Amino acid sequence: MALSVLDMFSIGLGPSSSHTVGPMRAAAQFINGLEAETVAATARAKVELFGSLGATGVGHHSDTAVILGLAGHDPATIVPEQVDDIIAGVETSGTLELAGSKTIEFDRTQDVILNMKESLPGHPNGMKSTVFGADGQELASEISYSIGGGFVVTEQELDKPLSSDLEVKHDYRNATELLAMCKAQGKSIAELTWENEIEWREPEQIRSEILHIWQVMQDCVQSGIERTETTLPGGLKVTRRAPKLYKQLTEGGVSERTGDTNDALRGIEWVNLYALAVNEENASGGRVVTAPTNGAAGIIPSVMHYYSRFLDDVTDDKIVEFMLTAGAIGIIIKTQASISGAEVGCQGEVGSACSMAAAGLAAVMGGTPVEIEDAAEVALEHNLGMTCDPIGGLVQIPCIERNAIASVKAINAARLALHGDGSHKVSLDEAIETMRATGADMMDKYKETSRGGLAVAVTIPEC
């Protein structure tokens, strides 16, 4: 195992893990990795965005993200409400502090370049960061790739982006090997994952960080519910629905448990609400958890809210079990295929999140490892072939609703699996390989470039 569950759930800014969080990290890593002498000699910094990053960079705030990264900001700690002021300060002064240590002249129109039609060979999400001396000579440069979920690798690391020298107790490559280990040792997926995690960190740190991630998810839902703005930013002028839906559902002082008992599907309304709240926060640049990406950030929190609000016997231990199980499935998908919409389409984002959520829910509802794998497969199978075609390059349509639909789908997949006997014709590994192959066959215009699908079927104003 080369990845930790905590790698699959990182805290960052919206609207995109691969197009916002990743570029910010890449720019910051480049600047922070320079020798002090190089920084001291730097008079200009330039970042070029290629492929999907260039094509949808404005709508995904990639241009803003690299400026923040050059200034040394981290997506996990920067305060979302301060971003606009930071960028305004750069534009007004015409200067930028490189990682807070060296002030240089900076012109956003000249120093952040969006190459709309040119791509780098390693991955659809490529970027090149360069610093120059006062004489215009290049001092240092680095090509980076944002490979999904906020993960960033350099050109040299691309062939083995997920390699690790760390030895873990249970080394499995796919779901088949994981299930075999569970059976041989009589342990759950969460138990095996926990035993791997404690090779990386102290047990209390793991538990604390997982519960912190869960708290950030809950805070995100609450923030989305409490927003007073009526529309999302961008030219689409999409109406926020979470605040209004919450008021409708709680009219008369009712809660999740005390609503209209004559409506057998009322619970779905709440599941929709949780997902809408998260993804509206993401679309507006708020703080979200990549789960495993920002574009699909609402699915796992929504299903976890469903579990914690509608089912009994919910404890912190169960929340940890959910996350460990979901994370294990996400790691397999990440390492065997992709979670990047720019690489395999939205099946890699929403499909992966739906699969992870179904697995986590099946686990805390008492599912066996085989039933959990079945739930994950059902959820992924019914997202195969999904394109990534954000209208206007904004993570709004169809992205927000897509999270709500997939959240309900994940719950249904878990319940279907738990009502079965675990036997199924298609394995999770086969579904993952199908997703990978389908993504390879998919035309680039359907992979987060906004050049196909709904992105060109709908006439919109300039975004």
SULZIVEN-V239782 format. One record per residue. RES is the residue in one small letter. SS is DSSP state (hx for helix, st for strand, lp for the rest). NEAR is the number of other ideal C-beta (glycine too) atoms within 8 Angstrom. D_LAST is the distance of its C-alpha to the last C-alpha in whole Angstrom. Layout:
BEGIN
RES;SS;NEAR;D_LAST
RES;SS;NEAR;D_LAST
END
This chain:
BEGIN
m;lp;9;42
a;lp;7;39
l;lp;11;37
s;lp;10;37
v;hx;15;36
l;hx;13;34
d;hx;9;32
m;hx;17;31
f;lp;13;30
s;st;14;28
i;st;10;26
g;st;15;23
l;st;14;20
g;lp;16;17
p;lp;15;14
s;lp;14;16
s;hx;17;20
s;hx;19;20
h;hx;19;16
t;hx;20;17
v;hx;16;21
g;hx;16;22
p;hx;17;21
m;hx;16;22
r;hx;14;25
a;hx;15;25
a;hx;17;25
a;hx;14;27
q;hx;11;30
f;hx;12;30
i;hx;16;31
n;hx;8;33
g;lp;6;35
l;lp;11;36
e;lp;5;39
a;hx;6;40
e;hx;6;41
t;hx;11;38
v;hx;14;36
a;hx;7;38
a;hx;9;38
t;lp;15;34
a;lp;8;33
r;st;11;29
a;st;15;27
k;st;12;24
v;st;15;22
e;st;10;21
l;st;16;19
f;st;12;19
g;hx;15;19
s;hx;13;16
l;hx;19;16
g;hx;15;15
a;hx;14;13
t;lp;15;11
g;lp;14;12
v;lp;10;9
g;lp;14;7
h;lp;14;11
h;lp;13;12
s;hx;16;14
d;hx;12;14
t;hx;10;15
a;hx;16;18
v;hx;17;20
i;hx;15;20
l;hx;14;22
g;hx;17;24
l;hx;15;25
a;lp;13;26
g;lp;13;28
h;lp;11;26
d;lp;9;26
p;lp;15;24
a;lp;7;27
t;lp;5;28
i;lp;11;25
v;lp;5;24
p;hx;9;21
e;hx;5;21
q;hx;8;22
v;hx;13;19
d;hx;7;18
d;hx;7;21
i;hx;11;22
i;hx;11;19
a;hx;8;19
g;hx;8;23
v;hx;14;22
e;hx;8;20
t;hx;6;23
s;hx;6;26
g;lp;8;25
t;st;9;27
l;st;12;26
e;st;11;29
l;st;16;30
a;lp;12;30
g;lp;6;32
s;lp;7;35
k;st;9;34
t;st;6;32
i;st;12;30
e;st;8;28
f;lp;12;25
d;lp;7;22
r;hx;10;18
t;hx;5;17
q;hx;6;21
d;hx;11;22
v;st;11;18
i;st;10;18
l;st;12;15
n;lp;11;18
m;lp;6;15
k;lp;5;18
e;lp;7;21
s;lp;8;23
l;lp;11;25
p;lp;3;28
g;lp;8;29
h;lp;13;26
p;lp;14;22
n;st;17;21
g;st;15;23
m;st;18;23
k;st;12;25
s;st;16;26
t;st;12;29
v;st;16;31
f;st;12;33
g;lp;9;36
a;lp;5;36
d;lp;4;38
g;lp;6;34
q;lp;6;36
e;st;7;34
l;st;9;36
a;st;8;34
s;st;8;31
e;st;11;30
i;st;11;28
s;st;15;27
y;st;15;25
s;st;17;23
i;st;15;25
g;st;20;24
g;lp;14;24
g;lp;16;24
f;st;10;27
v;st;12;27
v;st;9;30
t;st;10;31
e;hx;9;32
q;hx;4;35
e;hx;8;35
l;hx;11;33
d;hx;4;36
k;hx;6;37
p;lp;9;34
l;lp;8;35
s;lp;6;39
s;lp;7;41
d;lp;4;45
l;lp;7;45
e;lp;5;47
v;lp;9;47
k;lp;7;49
h;lp;11;48
d;lp;7;46
y;lp;8;45
r;lp;7;42
n;lp;10;41
a;hx;13;42
t;hx;8;45
e;hx;9;47
l;hx;16;45
l;hx;11;47
a;hx;8;50
m;hx;12;50
c;hx;13;50
k;hx;8;53
a;hx;6;55
q;hx;7;54
g;lp;5;54
k;lp;7;51
s;lp;10;47
i;hx;15;44
a;hx;12;43
e;hx;8;47
l;hx;16;47
t;hx;14;43
w;hx;10;45
e;hx;10;47
n;hx;13;45
e;hx;13;43
i;lp;10;46
e;lp;9;47
w;lp;9;44
r;lp;10;44
e;lp;6;46
p;hx;7;46
e;hx;6;46
q;hx;8;43
i;hx;14;41
r;hx;10;42
s;hx;8;40
e;hx;10;37
i;hx;15;37
l;hx;11;37
h;hx;8;35
i;hx;13;32
w;hx;11;33
q;hx;8;33
v;hx;12;29
m;hx;15;28
q;hx;10;30
d;hx;9;29
c;hx;17;25
v;hx;13;26
q;hx;9;27
s;hx;12;25
g;hx;16;22
i;hx;11;25
e;hx;7;25
r;lp;12;22
t;lp;5;22
e;lp;7;18
t;lp;5;17
t;st;8;14
l;lp;14;12
p;lp;6;9
g;lp;12;5
g;lp;9;4
l;lp;13;7
k;lp;7;9
v;lp;11;12
t;st;7;15
r;lp;12;17
r;lp;8;20
a;hx;13;22
p;hx;12;24
k;hx;8;25
l;hx;12;26
y;hx;11;28
k;hx;8;30
q;hx;7;31
l;hx;11;32
t;lp;9;34
e;lp;6;35
g;lp;4;39
g;lp;4;39
v;lp;9;39
s;lp;7;38
e;lp;8;37
r;lp;6;40
t;lp;5;42
g;lp;10;39
d;lp;6;40
t;lp;5;43
n;lp;4;43
d;lp;7;39
a;lp;4;40
l;lp;6;36
r;hx;10;35
g;hx;9;35
i;hx;8;32
e;hx;10;30
w;hx;14;31
v;hx;16;29
n;hx;12;26
l;hx;13;26
y;hx;15;26
a;hx;17;24
l;hx;17;21
a;hx;17;22
v;hx;18;22
n;hx;16;18
e;hx;15;17
e;hx;15;18
n;hx;16;17
a;hx;17;13
s;lp;12;14
g;lp;12;15
g;lp;12;19
r;st;12;22
v;st;15;23
v;st;14;25
t;st;16;24
a;lp;14;26
p;lp;17;26
t;lp;19;23
n;lp;17;20
g;lp;15;18
a;lp;16;21
a;hx;20;22
g;hx;16;23
i;hx;18;26
i;hx;14;29
p;hx;17;29
s;hx;16;28
v;hx;16;32
m;hx;14;33
h;hx;14;33
y;hx;16;34
y;hx;14;37
s;hx;9;38
r;hx;9;37
f;hx;9;39
l;lp;10;42
d;lp;3;45
d;lp;5;46
v;lp;8;43
t;lp;6;44
d;hx;7;42
d;hx;6;44
k;hx;11;43
i;hx;14;39
v;hx;12;40
e;hx;13;41
f;hx;14;38
m;hx;14;36
l;hx;15;39
t;hx;18;39
a;hx;14;35
g;hx;15;35
a;hx;15;38
i;hx;16;36
g;hx;14;33
i;hx;13;35
i;hx;15;36
i;hx;18;33
k;hx;16;31
t;hx;9;35
q;hx;11;35
a;lp;12;32
s;lp;12;28
i;lp;13;26
s;lp;16;23
g;hx;15;20
a;hx;16;20
e;hx;13;24
v;hx;15;25
g;lp;15;22
c;hx;15;21
q;hx;16;25
g;hx;17;25
e;lp;16;23
v;hx;15;24
g;hx;16;27
s;hx;17;28
a;hx;18;27
c;hx;18;29
s;hx;18;32
m;hx;19;32
a;hx;19;32
a;hx;19;35
a;hx;19;37
g;hx;17;37
l;hx;16;38
a;hx;17;40
a;hx;14;42
v;hx;12;42
m;lp;10;43
g;lp;4;46
g;lp;12;45
t;lp;6;47
p;hx;12;46
v;hx;8;46
e;hx;13;44
i;hx;15;42
e;hx;14;41
d;hx;14;41
a;hx;18;39
a;hx;17;36
e;hx;15;37
v;hx;13;36
a;hx;19;33
l;hx;18;32
e;hx;9;33
h;lp;8;31
n;lp;15;28
l;lp;12;29
g;lp;8;27
m;lp;11;24
t;lp;11;21
c;st;13;18
d;lp;13;15
p;lp;16;12
i;hx;14;9
g;hx;14;6
g;hx;13;8
l;lp;16;8
v;lp;15;12
q;lp;13;12
i;lp;13;13
p;lp;9;15
c;hx;12;16
i;hx;16;17
e;hx;9;19
r;hx;11;21
n;hx;19;22
a;hx;15;24
i;hx;8;25
a;hx;18;26
s;hx;19;28
v;hx;11;30
k;hx;13;31
a;hx;17;32
i;hx;14;34
n;hx;8;36
a;hx;15;36
a;hx;16;38
r;hx;8;40
l;hx;10;41
a;hx;16;42
l;hx;12;44
h;hx;5;46
g;lp;10;47
d;lp;3;50
g;lp;9;47
s;lp;4;48
h;lp;9;45
k;lp;2;45
v;lp;7;42
s;lp;10;42
l;hx;14;39
d;hx;11;39
e;hx;9;39
a;hx;14;36
i;hx;15;34
e;hx;10;36
t;hx;9;34
m;hx;16;31
r;hx;12;31
a;hx;8;33
t;hx;13;30
g;hx;15;27
a;hx;7;29
d;hx;5;29
m;lp;12;26
m;lp;6;24
d;hx;8;21
k;hx;8;19
y;hx;12;19
k;st;17;19
e;lp;14;16
t;lp;15;14
s;lp;13;12
r;lp;8;14
g;lp;10;16
g;lp;9;17
l;hx;9;15
a;hx;14;12
v;hx;9;13
a;hx;5;15
v;lp;8;13
t;lp;2;11
i;lp;8;8
p;lp;5;6
e;lp;3;4
c;lp;11;0
END
